Amino acid sequence: MTKRRVVITGLGAVTPLGLDMESTWDALLAGTSGAGPITRFDTSDFATKFACEVKGFDPERWLEKTEARKLDPFTWYMLAASDQAMQDCGLDRNKIDLDRFGCIFGTGIGGILELELTAKVLEERGPRRISPFFITKMICNASAGYAAIRYGLRGTSLVTVSACASSSHAIGLALRTIQYGDADFVLTGGSEAAVTRVGIGAFCANRALSTRNDDPAHASRPFDRDRDGFVMGEGAAALVLEEYEHARRRGARIYAELMGFGSTDDAYHITAPNEDGAGLVRAVRAALADAQIPPDAVDYVNAHGTSTPLNDKIETRALKQVFGAHASRLAVNSTKSMVGHMLGGAGAIEAAVCALSVERGQVHPTINLENPDPECDLDYVPGTARDLRARVAISNSLGFGGHNTCLVLGRLDR
């Protein structure tokens, strides 16, 4: 069976750098940090007091007031990003078969704010005061369910949950769904809204977060010798995937071709990656094989790049194993240096960034890389954006549970 080609024709985003894709992209190219003191709750007793919060978001711009009250912020963000992507793709839903339009999103945690608030209600006011909307606000599949209803998408609809690899898994599954003829279009991506007391407190307890409270803007420093943990981010990104021939016939704007996907597991530890990097190596090789692309055709890597002591050196090690001598010629950057770690939404914003980089011939910098780690010795595009007409790009995502994913994107004229 010949797999059908799949392209990206719509993008949307809500991030700590902007409430749409273009403002986020401009801020990324400028090397802007989205980190700052947490504004939503008192952090005086928290080890980490800062995050990359979404700023200035008004759910009533995107939703009726009564509808917004029934949704957790992770679904707010996903629907806002989806509205943008659906408008950006230019599809007339009255002229296509919505039975063949799917919706596949990812999230790592889902409605954690609603869970947190409801637990407080239960404790203080008893079970009869629990909202009837609690379950549908909290469950991870709320984003896909509400999006399918909102746009009338009657194809396959689900949410993937694999920690920080969630939305990369979602995009990979969306790719497969079109490749093998089960849909012609899929709205995909991911979201997270875990900047809450429980969310921050839990990752503090896990000792995963940076504690650079005196200088949040410089706390996320992937591949730097002085990195001390990741910075929590939040938000969403949405992509419309479309079968290539359909997109070509209607004259759609095509950002990039989504060419391949690879997924593995370390089968090693629930939170720590295996230091040999073998799981990520297998995922990248599987994605390149799926795309039928040799390693030396890749020009750009959007790294998982969390700014944690283990991840950055292991990812570097894995890239060297996959690409050999070609690794030194790769441009490698970390979007998380500016938006923080959006957890289940990370893979989506990073895939969207790859698509824009491929289309526009630019890669954003990795900021705060001031003292390179000797074990992290690749070209991480430090400091300033770079013009790069990348033929092929890959985006890596890793998650608690040992999950490893890789997406391959390319220019149509490569």
N, C-alpha and C positions, 0 to 999 in steps of 0.2 A: 504494500500500500504506500502510495506517495503522500507524504505529509503536506498539507496546505501551508502556504506562507502566511505569516501573521505580522501586522504592522501596528504601530501606535499612532492613533489619529486624534487623540484628545488627552489633555492634561489639566489637572487642577490641584490646588494645595492650600492648606491652612497650616502655617508653621510658626515657630517663634520669631522668624524673620519677616513674615508678611502673611497677609490673608488671601493671597492668590499666588499662582505660579510665577508670574513675571516679577513681582516685588521680591519674592523669595530668591529668584535667580539673580536679580540685580544685587541683592545684599550678599549673596554667596560670592559673586565675582569681586565685590568690594572688600571681602574678608571681614565681614561684620559678625561679631559675636551676639548671639541671642540670650546670653546668660545674664542673670541678675538676681538680687535678693527675692526670695519668695514673697509674694504679696497676699496670698489667699488665706494664710493662717499664721498663727504665732509660732515662730521657729526657735524660740529662746532655749528650749530643751532638746533641740535636734543637733546632732553632730554636723550635719550639712544643712545650710540655711539658704541655699540658692538653687536655681534650676533655670532651664530655658522654657519659660512660660509662653503660651500663646497670648498675645496682647491685643486688647481692643476688639475682641470678638463679640459681636452682638447676635445671639441666635435668632432674634426676631427679624434680622435682615434676610434670613434664609427660611424661616419657619413661622407659622402662625403661633401666637403666644400660647394658646392652649396646647398645641402640638409640642412645642418646645418643652413645656412642663412635663411631658410624658417621656422625655428622652434624656439619657445620660450625655454628658459632654463628648464622650468618644463617638457617639452617633451624630451629635451636632456637627462635629468637625468632618466626619465622613460624608455627610449629606451636603455640606457646603462645598467640599472639594469635588464631590460627584456632580453637583450642579454645574460647576465650572467646566469640568471635563466633558460633560454631555453637551454643553453649549459650544465648547471649543471644537468638538469633532464635527459639528455641522450636519449631523444626521437628522433627517426628518423621520421621526418615529411613526408618522402616519403612512410612510411609504415603504416600510420594511416589516418583515415578519418578526414580531416580538416574541413569538414562541422560540425563536432562534437567537435571542439576546439574553445572555446569562449575566450573573452578578456574583462575583467571588471576591470577598474581602478577607483581610487578616487582622487579628488583634491578639496581643499577648495576654491581656488581663480583662478587657471589657469594662463593664460598668462599676469600677471600684469605688467611685465617689458615692454612687447610689447605695452600694453595699455598706459602705462606711456610715452613711447618714441613717440608713434604715436600722442598722445594728444599734445606733444610739437611740432611735425612737423606741425600739423594742425594749431596751434596757430601762428607759426613763418613763415610757408611757404605756407599755404593754402591747401584746400582739394585735389587739383590735384597732390600733392606730397605724398599723402598717399600710402603706399605700397599695391600692389594687394594681397600680402600675409598676410596682417594685420589680417583679420578675421580668417584664418586657423591657424595663430600663436597664437592668443589670446583665441579662444574658448576652453572651458574646456574639450571637448571630443576629442581634437586633439591627445592626448596621445594614447587613445584606437584606434582611426582611423588609425593613422600612424603605430601602432604596428600590427594591423590586416593586413595591407598592407604588412608590412615588412616580416611577417612570414606566410602569406597566410591563416590566421585564419578566417574561414568563418562561425563560430558559432555566438552566440549572442555576441554583442559588444556594450559597453556603458561605461559612466563615471558617478559615483555617486558624488553628491555635498551636503555635510551636515557638512560644516565647519570642525572642528577637528575630527569628527567621520567619515569623508568621506571614507577613505580607509578601515576602519573596516567594514563599510556598504558594500563596494565593495567586500571584502573577504567573508562576510556573504552571499551576493547574489550569489557569485561564488560557495560557498558551496551548496546552495539550488539548483543551476542550475545542478550540478552533482548529488546530492542526488535524485532528482526527474526525472532523465533520460533525461534532455534536452541537456546535453553535457557529454562527457567523460573526457575532460580536460578543464581547464580554466587558462589562464594567468591572474594573478590579482595582486593587490597592490595599490600603490599610490605615488604621487609626489607633490612637492611644490617648488617654487623658488620666495619667497616674500621678500628676503633681498634687497629691492629697496627703493628709497626715499619715494615713496608713501606707500609702505608696512610698513616700519619702522615708518614713520610719522603718519600713521593712528593708529597703535597700541599704539604709544606714546600718541596720542590724547585720546585714549580709556583708558589710564592709566593702561594698562595690562602688560607692560614690566618692568623688573627690571631696575633700574637706578644706579646700582653698577658699575659705569664707571671706578673707580679706581682699580677694581679687577674682571674683567670679568670671569675668571676661577672659581671663587667662587660665582658667581651671581645666578646660577641655583641651588637652595638648597631645593628640595622638602621635606616637612614635618618638616623643621627646623623653629624654632621660629622666626628667623630673615629674612625669605623669604619676598621678596618685589615685586614679579612679575616673569613672565616667560622670558626666553631668546629665541629670534627668531632663529629657525633652518631652514634648507632647505635640499633638496635631494629627494631620492626615494628608495623604496624597492619593489621587485617583487617576487612573489611566483607562482610556477606551482602547481596547484591542479590536482589530478588525481584520477579516480575511483580505489578503492583499489584492486579489483581482477585483473584489467589490470596491475597495477603496480607490483603486486605479480608475475603474470605470466612472466613478462619480467625481473624479478630480479632487479627491480629498487631500488636505495637507497631511503629509506623512513625516512624522518626527524621526522615526527610525524603524528598522525591522527588528522584531524580537525573534531571535534566531535559535536559541537553545536554552536548556535548563538542566541543572544537575542537582541532586539532593542525596545526602548521605547522613549517617550518624556515627559519632565517635564510639558509642557503646563503652564509655569509659567512666564518666562522672557526671552527676546531675548538674553541677554548676561550672566546673573547671574544664577547659579544653585540654585534649591530650597534647602534651608538649611536642610530640613528633609532627603535629600538623597533618597527619595522614588522612583524617576525615575530610578536611577542606581540600587537600590535594585531589582526592578521589572525586569530590563534588565538582571542582573546576574542570578536571579532565573529562568527566561525564558531560558537562555542559558544552565543552568545546567539541566533543565527539557528536553530541546531539545536533550542534550547529554545523558540523562538518567543516570546522575551522581549525587550521594548525595553530599551535601556540604563537608562532612568530608573526601571525596576522593581527594579534591583539596589540593595540597601542596604548590603551588607557584602562586603569583599574580603579573603580570606586570601591575602596576597601571598607571592610566592616569597621576598622579603625576606631575602637571604642575609647582609647586613652587609658586602658587598664594595663597594669604591668605584664600580665600573661598574654592577653590577646594580641597585642601589637607585634611582639617578637615572634609569636607562633604564626601569625598571618604572614609576616615577612618571610619566615622560614618556608612556609607552604608555597608562596609565590616563587621562591627560588627553585624549589623542587619541580614545580610545573613548568616554568619557563626557562630554566637553565641560564645560559649566558644572556638570553633575551630579557631577563628580568631587569637588568640594569638600564635597558632602553625604554622601559614602561614609565608612563606618567601615572603615579599612584596618589590618590588624595582621599581625605576623610571629610565627608559632609558633616559628620558628628562634631567636628571641631567647632562648628558654628551653630547648628541647630540642637546640639546635644543628642542624646540617645532617645529616640522616639519609640523604643521598644518594639511593639508589634507593628508600628507604622514606619519603622526605619527603612526596611527594604523597599517600601513603596516610594518614599521621597527620594531615595538614592537611585532607584530605577528611573524615576522621572528626570532626575538630574543627568543621568547618563544619556537619556534620550535627547535632552537639550544640548548636551555637550557634543554628541554625534551630529546633530543637525546644524549647530552654530559654530562648530570648530573652536570651542573654548573649553577649558577646564578650570574650575575654581581652585583656589589655594587650600592648603592645609594650614590653618593659622596656629599660632603659639608654638611652632616647632623652632625653638631657640637653641636648645642643647641636644643635638641628635644622640639617640641611644646607639652605642656601637653595634648592638645586635639588630638595629633597624637602619639598614644602610642602603635603601633604595631611593629613588627620586620621588619624594612625596609632595612635590610642587609647593615648597615652603613659601609662605609670605604673600605672594602675588599671583593673580590669575595668569593663565598662559594660553596663547593661541596654539591650537593643536587640531589638525584635521584628522581626527581618529577614524580609521577604517572600521575597527571593531573595538567595543568596550565590554568589560565584564563588571558585574556588581556582586559582591560577596556579602552574605549575611549568615551569622552564627547565632545560636540560641541556647539557653539553659536546656539541659536534656541531651546535649551533644549534637544538636541539629546543625547541619552545614548545607548551605544552598549557594548556587551561582546562576546568575542570569547572563546571557550573551546578547548584546545589541549591536547592530551594524548599520552603516550607511547603505542605501539602496545602490549607490554607484561605486561601491567599494571594489 
